[in-house]
């Protein structure tokens, strides 16, 4: 048990005794039936991928493959880590469209390139045997060996780069580094991860036998188990678990950089949350206008002004008083 995984659905597991394949599938089974958002996210992912394939065949699936795998695996990684799935963020991989599309094309080239080369060698040997009009068993053997090598090489490369989309979801922002880090993660566990993939493939095959409807159950369970295995490998290799919100913050930063600015960055004030405006002192309210009185009001007459008597009239001037 790893301290960084304590409390998670796979928190009781570790890789000290190898990859616990059956325990991972059981944990994925319990997690799948604990919440309906896992099933709905898988439906959205399959619907978009299948729809793009129907509209534009291989071109459509190639265009949406990388971005959808990134957003979908990011949401399943969040769910494995005890967070909720956000349906809107299933399409966040398109915010890294250049990187995810390049990675998808590179993965197709790596996985199918070895297969094509091996099949060309076998095809040349088989064609030579047919042209000679006599069965050449060594050439036929070369064709058979080339076919087996092509299949084995394709499976090996696919397993080696199993975790590239989880690494992108955890913050890798270069095209080649997820491929390199995925190889480093599985180093020392190659055959055990190979057996894990085989068991998951057989489990999904049971879903195919159930009229393909079972794939809607077995598919999410195996992908949840793969996300748990990724976390176990990170914890076992002491690489830690990065903040699941890192990608969201990164994409928001990218979007801000893409937005044209008319003023220097230093002049743009930081925008905080919208708060409730403080009350403004209101002007004194004006009461209703009183209706006019029925009786007419008499005009107010100011009181008379008292005028002092003139001293010249009454003979009491100051001069006479002195006499």
Number of C-alpha atoms within 10 A of each C-alpha: 15 15 9 15 20 12 11 14 18 24 18 13 21 19 16 9 7 11 20 16 18 13 14 23 23 15 19 25 18 13 20 20 13 10 13 10 17 22 17 14 20 18 14 15 20 15 12 17 19 15 14 19 18 13 11 12 12 11 13 17 19 18 21 22 22 25 25 25 22 24 26 28 23 27 25 28 25 19 22 22 20 12 12 15 21 16 17 9 14 23 18 21 28 19 16 17 17 13 19 26 20 16 23 21 15 16 18 13 13 16 21 19 16 18 21 17 13 21 21 16 15 22 19 14 20 21 13 16 17 14 9 9 8 9 13 14 11 12 19 19 14 18 22 17 15 22 20 15 16 23 17 14 19 19 16 16 16 17 20 22 21 21 22 25 26 25 21 24 26 19 17 17 16 13 18 14 14 22 20 13 17 20 19 14 21 21 14 11 14 15 14 15 22 16 14 22 18 12 16 22 15 12 18 22 16 15 18 16 11 11 9 13 11 16 18 17 18 24 19 22 27 24 18 25 26 26 24 26 23 21 24 25 21 17 19 16 14 11 11 14 15 13 11 17 12 13 20 16 11 14 15 13 12 13 11 11 10 9 9 7 10 7 8 7 8 7 7 10 7 7 6 6 6 6 6 6 6 6 6 6 6 6 6 6 6 6 6 6 6 6 6 8 7 6 6 7 8 6 6 6 6 6 6 6 6 6 6 6 8 10 10 9 8 8 11 11 12 10 8 8 8 6 5
